[in-house]
Every structure is written in structure tokens, then in C-alpha cells.
């Protein structure tokens, strides 16, 4: 257990050291989400009615949740590169704790996720987003957000291990996760959707998560959203972490 | 670093006491089989490697060399058969086995975004060293392998030869008693190749056991104490380089004739220099000479006296193709690399 923790930290450190050396990745973390915020706030925002909230206030929690779920693409692409370059073989031939390669990757994602969430938040504050909550609730929201992002890093870890190229890893992630984020309360009120979609949106983990963020940051009625988001996150982690680790054990060079 | 030093280090870091290699052969393998779909990548491989020696696993692309290495380093589970490395079973004692081995391969598996120093430090820490100990060991190795100047540059700026050296160095971080080198010189220029050979030779002088896979007979000949020839997943010959070369026969003489019409007469004149029937291919008479010494002079004299014109002639050392021709009756077949590099 101690070895697992130590090895996880070594791998996480490795993934963070390389970050400032890949400017393209940094742009993906910062510029792209800002673009999305501006696009939604100013292009679509005027046409979407969000009773009780300004659209900026409604949007920021939604777009931060969407963005955090995609933070795992670094893990997917990175793992796939490690596989095709034979680095995974090296790790697997070392007397290290085997889950550490994945755990280190996903842990490093927490740092990059925090970074990109802060960039989004600052952008939001500049264009008019305002918290309506105490500091504890704001921090609790941030913690829940990072936990949710961590669970999705494990989903992306699996994508990275099963597909044949780094490009495929990120596009599979996009195809699977992107629609999930849109059929949720992230960008429009669920009530505005047709029945079938609305049913799906109401059980979608993204809806629970976005509603929980609105409850914690804007003082919206929480209902069961915070518990729901927490349970969904634990469930996603409980399924994808062991599946990814077992897949890693069998991973082979392409 | 000595093995004893390694154990002390682990004790200092509070890690579990590393196992020491058990007595007996460094590698034993019996009846190893591994299939990928319909392809039997290895099909009943038996090996035994004595401690402190180099075994060369010689074969063409797709013969199953890499699969053997992957099974012995616990990266793949064999479908059947059994194997031990340093006395540890590949199936039931994987964790202890991995403390005894270093693996370097044709992929130069280093993180290109990390510097040489960071790469080696990372590997050292994953072997359980403290950060400072791992760093010290990294500098030691970088100096020894002529990489100290490049220590703080990202590995992606390294040349192919440097990258391969860094990869080999990473396998040596914990000073493992058993080293697996999977085609360590494939794709290297001749100078880097010879430099790497010298490195490998110095390692074995220190008592390290090496299993080396290669497609080159000259590489196996130079480095290996014993050579196992592998083809279609089976070991088809096994012996010292000299034994193997005896089976392949001597060197090949090739005489390019000015007039292809002289072929029959030339063959008649040269047949007494060989034990096999000379052949005429691509405008040249080809034969395996019994004795290398004087073969060229003798061939020239015989043909000159008969007034047969020679455009070119030369002696060729046996290659992997010749080994396969001699052992299997067919040339080394390169299979679809996509399905065999597993």
C-alpha cells in the first residue's frame, strides 16, 4: 500500500514535470475552455431562457463541469502514447505497484483540472459571474468538482488503454462524453427538453453534478443533487478504476 | 552498485528486503506456448541459460523472439509451459522476479519529455530507491555511458544512439543480475552499434546474465556464449557460435562471370573446392568454400587458366539467411510485422 502511494506520486510527478514542456497541452487547458465560455455566453446565451438566473450565472457551473470531465483526455492520450512507445512495457517490467501508472496519471489530472477550472472561474468572474454562497460551500463545490473529474480520468484511462492510437483515444472520449454533457442541465434547463431526452437528462450524472454546483455556488435548491452527484462519482470510480487496472495488467504493445 | 549495496539501500528506505537470485540456471523455460488468435507466436520453446553468460536468441522478424522476452519478463502470460528467471517462477512469483531483471528494447522506452536525468531518477525511485539515492545512481550511470553532457536535456533531443543508450541505462539502474535486451542495436548506425556491443561486453564481465535477441548473426556471434536460433516460434538450433557456423558451412564465394554461357564450365572447375553443388544465380556462380584461406586466388587461377572471364568475385560471410537456409532449407521469412511484433 505504501509502495503504491510512493509509486503513484513518482508517476504523477513525471506527468506534471512534462506539462510546462508541452505548450500545446497548456493551450488545450486554458484557451479552449475560455473560447467555449465566450461562445455560449454571447452567442447562445441570449436565446436561452433561465428563469431565476442570469445566463452567465447559469452557464459557469455547467461549463466548468463539462470541462472537468474532459480533463481526463490527457490521461487517455498520454497512456496511449506510453503504450505505443513501449514505456508501459518498461513500467510493467519494474518491481513497482502495478496500479500506480494509472493512479499517477489520474492524480496528475487533478492538478491540471484545478488549473483549468480556475482559469474558467476567473473568466466567468470577469464577464459577470457572481457566487451566492459562503466560502465553505464554494470550497465544497470545488472539492466535489475535482472528485468528479478524477472519476472521469479513470473513464478516459480505459479509453486510452483500449484504442489503437492517441488520436483515437481523444476522439472516442469526445464521442462518448460530449453528448452526455449536452443532454444535461449544463447549458439549458432540463424542463425545456422533449420527454425522452428529459428523462435521460434527469438521471444523467452531469445533471446531478451541475445542479449540485449550482446549489453550492449559487444557493439554488439542492434537492438530492449533491448526494446524487456524490453517489454517481463513487459509482463511476468503482466501475472504471478496477476495469482500467485489469486492462492495464494485460496491456500489450500495439 | 553492488548487489549488497542495493540491499542496504532498500533497508534504509524502509522497503521490503529484496530477494536475492536463487542458485541454479539464470533462465529455465520448458514448452512455452503463446498464441495470438490463430498465430502461434511461440510454439513450445525450451531454453536454459547459465548464470553469467549471454544467450543470443537469433531469428528473423516475427520468429517469436520478442514474445519469448515478454513472457520471461512477466509482461505476457504464456498459454502453457513453465519458466523461471533467477530462480523465480514467471507465473507465481512475478513481483520478486521483476526485482531481478532489467529490460531494454528496440523501442527505446524512455519518456521523451523528461531529461535523461529525470528518466533515470524516475526508474530508480520505482525500484524503491530514495530520491537522493536515485539521483546519485542516475548521475553515475549517465557519466559511465557518456550521457552526462546531455543529462539535463529532454530525451526527445537525443540522437537514436543516445536514446538507445539511455534506454539500456534505465535497465541497469538497479544493477539487476539478469538483463533482457530485445534487439538492442536494430536501426542503429554501425558506430553506435559497436559502442553498444562494447557496453554489453563490459556488463557481462561484471557477472550479469544477458538474454539478447537479434536478427544479426554477426551480433550474436560477437556477443553470445550460446545461440538459440528461433523460427516460427520454435527453437530450431542451439549451440555455441562455432557449432552453429559449422552447421551453416563456411564462407560463400561468389564469382560474377563475364559470359553467362561459361556457367557450366565454371561450375565444373570450381566444384572440387566445395562439398555442395555450386549454383548459378543472377549471373554469378555461388558456392560455399571448404577453406577460406586461398579460396579467392585458387578460384581466379582455375578460371583464368580455362580462359573464363571474371567481372567480379568475393567472399561473403554467412548471414542469418544462410543460417536459415542451412537449418531449415528455406530463407528467413519476414512475416507481416504488424501481427508479430507482439
Boltz contact constraints between the chains, C-beta under 6 A:
constraints:
  - contact:
      token1: [A, 7]
      token2: [B, 126]
      max_distance: 6.0
  - contact:
      token1: [A, 10]
      token2: [B, 122]
      max_distance: 6.0
  - contact:
      token1: [A, 10]
      token2: [B, 125]
      max_distance: 6.0
  - contact:
      token1: [A, 10]
      token2: [B, 126]
      max_distance: 6.0
  - contact:
      token1: [A, 14]
      token2: [B, 122]
      max_distance: 6.0
  - contact:
      token1: [A, 18]
      token2: [B, 113]
      max_distance: 6.0
  - contact:
      token1: [A, 21]
      token2: [B, 113]
      max_distance: 6.0
  - contact:
      token1: [A, 86]
      token2: [B, 107]
      max_distance: 6.0
  - contact:
      token1: [A, 86]
      token2: [B, 109]
      max_distance: 6.0
  - contact:
      token1: [A, 87]
      token2: [B, 109]
      max_distance: 6.0
  - contact:
      token1: [A, 89]
      token2: [B, 75]
      max_distance: 6.0
  - contact:
      token1: [A, 90]
      token2: [B, 109]
      max_distance: 6.0
  - contact:
      token1: [A, 92]
      token2: [B, 75]
      max_distance: 6.0
  - contact:
      token1: [A, 93]
      token2: [B, 73]
      max_distance: 6.0
  - contact:
      token1: [A, 93]
      token2: [B, 103]
      max_distance: 6.0
  - contact:
      token1: [A, 94]
      token2: [B, 126]
      max_distance: 6.0
  - contact:
      token1: [A, 95]
      token2: [B, 98]
      max_distance: 6.0
  - contact:
      token1: [A, 95]
      token2: [B, 99]
      max_distance: 6.0
  - contact:
      token1: [A, 96]
      token2: [B, 126]
      max_distance: 6.0
  - contact:
      token1: [A, 252]
      token2: [B, 342]
      max_distance: 6.0
